[in-house]
Amino acid sequence: MVWGYIDRSNIPWNLLAVIHLLAFVVPTLFLAAVVGLSVLWQRRLGMLGWMGMVLAVYAWGWSVMGAIVGGEDWSHYLAAWLLFLLTGLTLMGVATVRSEWSRGTGAVVLATGVFGWVYDLTDSGAVLEARSVHVGFGLLFSLGWVVLGVGLGTKRAPRPQAGG
């Protein structure tokens, strides 16, 4: 969450190294959660869930490209990585909530995606700019990732039952 609020055009030079580090670390943590979900859900994701997974991994690639390349010329292209991530999360959440398994975790994934959409759409200069809403949903978006991380740390993939 800190990265989203300290990364701005008039950033002090002493925070520049922190921003560059967070630009790589934060999306990589997002990717770890998405990969954890794919391991947990494996065969049960369905086409919609796998499309979401692919979009989330694609988003990570764009974000890493932005962290490596940086620069103002690429910023409008690289800002789209969050849209791919949010679309991926939303698709994964919808896919699991619609199914009969893992509805709780699927609901957290879907809610995190929705919180992220509101966060993004209410940012400064965005379609529905509203600073207090943006900050509130930024907190909820961040909390959603924390809940997913804790949940993934305590869950295990279902074991196939021996058939007889």
C-alpha positions in Angstrom: 0.0 0.0 0.0 2.9 2.4 0.8 4.2 2.1 -2.8 0.9 3.4 -4.2 1.0 6.5 -2.1 4.7 7.5 -2.2 5.1 7.0 -5.9 4.3 10.3 -7.5 5.8 12.7 -10.0 7.4 15.0 -7.5 9.0 12.3 -5.4 12.0 13.3 -3.2 15.3 11.9 -4.5 15.9 10.0 -1.3 12.8 7.9 -1.8 13.6 7.0 -5.4 15.5 3.8 -4.5 12.6 2.7 -2.3 10.2 3.2 -5.1 12.3 1.2 -7.6 12.6 -1.6 -5.1 8.8 -1.6 -4.3 8.0 -1.5 -8.0 9.6 -5.0 -8.3 8.8 -6.5 -4.8 5.1 -5.6 -4.6 4.0 -7.1 -7.9 6.2 -10.2 -7.2 4.3 -10.6 -3.9 1.0 -10.4 -5.9 2.4 -13.0 -8.3 3.3 -15.3 -5.3 -0.3 -15.2 -4.1 -1.7 -15.9 -7.6 0.6 -18.8 -8.0 -0.3 -20.0 -4.6 -4.0 -20.0 -5.6 -3.2 -21.8 -8.8 -1.4 -24.6 -6.8 -4.3 -24.8 -4.4 -7.0 -24.8 -7.0 -5.1 -26.6 -9.8 -7.7 -28.6 -11.8 -10.7 -26.8 -10.5 -10.1 -23.3 -11.9 -11.9 -23.9 -15.2 -11.4 -21.8 -18.3 -12.5 -18.5 -16.7 -10.1 -19.0 -13.7 -7.2 -19.9 -15.9 -7.8 -16.8 -18.1 -7.6 -14.8 -14.9 -4.4 -16.5 -13.9 -2.8 -15.8 -17.3 -3.8 -12.1 -17.1 -2.4 -11.8 -13.6 0.9 -13.4 -14.7 0.9 -11.0 -17.7 0.4 -8.1 -15.4 3.4 -9.2 -13.4 5.5 -9.2 -16.5 4.4 -5.7 -17.4 5.1 -4.5 -13.8 8.6 -6.0 -13.8 9.2 -4.4 -17.2 8.2 -1.0 -15.6 10.5 -1.6 -12.7 13.5 -2.4 -14.9 12.9 0.2 -17.7 11.3 2.9 -15.6 11.3 6.3 -17.1 8.5 8.7 -17.9 8.2 7.7 -21.6 6.9 4.3 -20.7 4.7 5.2 -17.8 1.4 5.4 -19.6 1.9 1.9 -21.1 3.2 0.3 -18.0 0.4 1.7 -15.8 -1.9 -0.8 -17.5 -0.4 -3.7 -15.5 -2.7 -3.0 -12.6 -5.7 -3.3 -14.9 -4.6 -6.7 -16.1 -4.1 -7.8 -12.5 -7.5 -6.6 -11.4 -9.2 -8.2 -14.4 -7.4 -11.5 -13.6 -8.4 -11.4 -9.9 -12.0 -10.6 -10.8 -12.1 -13.5 -13.3 -10.5 -15.9 -10.8 -12.9 -14.8 -8.1 -16.0 -15.2 -10.2 -14.8 -18.6 -11.4 -14.4 -19.9 -7.8 -17.5 -18.2 -6.3 -19.7 -19.8 -9.0 -18.4 -23.2 -8.2 -19.2 -25.5 -5.2 -15.7 -25.4 -3.8 -13.5 -22.8 -2.1 -16.2 -20.2 -2.1 -14.7 -18.4 0.9 -11.3 -17.9 -0.7 -12.9 -17.2 -4.0 -15.0 -14.5 -2.3 -11.8 -12.9 -0.9 -10.2 -13.0 -4.3 -13.3 -11.4 -5.9 -13.6 -8.8 -3.2 -9.9 -7.9 -3.5 -10.3 -7.4 -7.2 -13.4 -5.2 -6.7 -11.6 -3.2 -4.0 -8.7 -2.8 -6.5 -11.0 -1.5 -9.2 -12.6 1.1 -7.0 -9.1 2.1 -5.7 -7.8 2.5 -9.3 -10.9 4.3 -10.6 -10.9 6.9 -7.8 -7.2 7.8 -8.0 -6.1 11.4 -8.8 -6.9 12.2 -12.4 -9.0 9.0 -12.8 -12.5 8.7 -14.0 -14.1 9.0 -10.6 -11.5 10.9 -8.6 -12.3 10.9 -4.9 -9.4 10.9 -2.6 -11.0 9.6 0.6 -12.7 6.7 -1.3 -9.4 6.0 -3.0 -7.5 5.8 0.3 -10.2 3.7 1.9 -10.4 1.2 -0.9 -6.6 1.2 -1.1 -6.6 0.0 2.5 -9.2 -2.7 1.7 -7.3 -3.8 -1.4 -4.1 -4.2 0.7 -6.0 -6.0 3.4 -7.4 -8.4 0.8 -3.9 -9.4 -0.2 -2.9 -9.9 3.5 -5.9 -12.1 4.0 -5.1 -14.1 0.9 -1.5 -14.5 2.0 -2.4 -15.6 5.5 -5.1 -18.0 4.1 -2.7 -19.5 1.6 -0.1 -20.0 4.3 -2.6 -22.1 6.3 -4.3 -24.1 3.5 -3.1 -27.1 1.7 -4.1 -28.4 -1.7 -6.7 -31.1 -1.5 -5.2 -34.6 -1.8 -6.7 -36.9 -4.4 -8.6 -39.7 -2.8 -7.6 -43.3 -3.5 -10.3 -44.8 -5.6 -11.1 -48.5 -5.2 
